[in-house]
Amino acid sequence: MVKRKLGALEKVEADLPNLQHKIKKDPQSYIEDFRAQHYQYESHREIFMAAPSSATDTGLISLRDLIDFISHVADCYPDICKDFPQQLIDMLLQHHLVLETELREKLVGSLVLLKKKEIIDSERLLHTLFPILVSTPSKTLRALLFQKILSELRTANSKTTNHKLNRTMQTVLFNLVTSDRTSAKGLWAIKITRELWKRQIWTEAKAVEVMKEASLSENEKVIVGGVRFFLGGDKEREELEDESSDDEVNVGQVKHQLTINKKTRKKARAAEKAIKSVRNKEKKRGQHNVMLNFSALHLLHDPQGFAENMFFKHLQNGKSKLNLEQKLQVLQLVSRLVGLHQLHIMPLYSYFQKFLTPRQPSVTSFLASLAQATHDLVPPDVLEPLVQKIANEFVSEASAGEVATAGLNAIREICVRQPLAMDETLLQDLVMYKKSKDKGVMMASKGLLSLYRDVGAQMLKKRDRGKEASMGLRAGEKKEKRFGEQAVGQIEGLELLARYKDEERRKKNIEKGLPSDAEDDEDNEEDNWAAWNVEDDEDSDVDGEWINVEDDVEIDLSDSEDEGKNRPSKKSKQEEEEKKEGEKSKAEEEIDFLKLATTRILTPADLAKLAELRAEAAAEATLPGNKGRVAAPWTSRHTDDPLTANEIEGLAALSAAKATREERIAHAKEGQTDRSEHKSKEARKKERKEQEGKSTTNKEKARKHQPFLMSLGKAKSKNKRSLKDVSRALKAHHDRGKRGGKRGNAGTTVGPSR
């Protein structure tokens, strides 16, 4: 009797997929069958909950199959399955340590399926899975739960941003990090936050606060995880965005393929699906681009307090357990915060003193961090001893070329940010290294020289100032910068846009047959309104012209002939007039630039053109013919970009001792032009075949062999040989093989002589 019942039960369980399919089509007709299966599930669950560790394999398999079946059809019978989600949650929370692997995965998958069917909400699912993720020792279960949590958060924010769920989850992660700062559990908060930040799901300050607290933890792994987020999280986000843009399908290419290939319904449906997905991506990207993606370093609530806590807790503290590499990462973060937000942490600069020596491991990283921590509001008195020590320790005739290059590059990077940190005597001494035979030292010294020609030409000797700097000093354009002096805020590169608009206006006037300097209709209207009172109220003989009268100049009217002798000649008058016209045109250009900045609202098209003009100017500044020009502000390094140790090392980073053979070849090929455009048609065809994996034709293979006529004579002579000649040739061949070929080591000839 028992065997008959077990057989019937196995038959019912075997029909579960078929029953599931029938229930989805007509739930009311199979309600009794579902009740029977649900009763079986209740029985197996009670047995399992009473003794989870002693459950049999048969019982576990039956329970797993019944859970899978009920979770797929639970939405058809909500009244019967109202307690089913909570039962699964209790089983997973209470017994996840002893659950069989497949049953455990089935419980997690069933809960995710119930969420998709909207039987439970996202918040309830995440509150169930996250505590298990933090506490379970199973590596496979942690990987599964981490993937499910990320997938759920991405799905919840796919259509619109789910602010409620995001705030709840961020609060949970924040509490996880701050509740126990010595525990390594905070790593899960770091992993989840970093992944969601990279995918631009979390882009607000609350996520940055989680990583800030992680950086202030007492566990080494958690600290490094938080610091690495601030140093590289934004770069990961940009790289992922670039990859997604590269993988997009071209709509025009898909439509073109349809016109070439054979038309079938299947291909048409696939093409429509691809086009629809591309348009959805473009639409979604357009929605995302409306939101500004700020850098994590900009979203910090209190950067001064955060930088101070990081410095005093992890660097200045003698009890810190971080090694040198980890301390360098913390130092890089602190220095970037100081330079980016222009913070003041005076003990930081005295901290660098003991590390500025060539014998210090990773010294170029310390030099790069010192340069990053410099800005124009740091007192020059604080930086002068550091610059002097770098010059004394690194830059001397006895120093190696790599050492001197690193020292000069570090000094230049410091002085770019605070030119007042340099002493005049030291500058003139460092500039003398421009005649060094070492290329790296020479380039570093010339870089320092070109910097001070722009920002402090009066500190250089006359022979080192150059033409432009000398002319600027004489004209009074280049003035010594004072400490704390800030430049007037303006839109970078706006003069390029003003010049571009002026050129476009002139082209349009020439096309219309008007004078090239004619104003636009808008400008004429503005000028007319401005000059309306003047035209009505004044009666002037001069038609629309103004007379420039210099202020504070005494006009002496005299008809004396003697004074005519002292009058300037026509040539000098002409030179003065040309000079005045040049000054006038320069003033007019400045007026046009100010007019564009103050009287017009820049449209999105203007901003796009401005970005394009900036890019062109940056590209022109890097051309070989423009090396002597001073780069515009927008062509220099952005304040958000980090300064790396390779930039301090200069040419030493590309030296033969450090670079591999592949790197040297790649570096040598950087300046070479592409030779593929000069190849013949046959060579291109052969290269294309090789890339496609195709072989050559029989005709091409035959060309590689020796021509038939060249081998014809030898073949005829072989056929005419006698048996004695053949045996003699074979014996000679055997002897040659013994002595190592024709040029063997044997001194005497073995075998018959000819």
Disulfide bonds with the S-S distance in Angstrom:
none
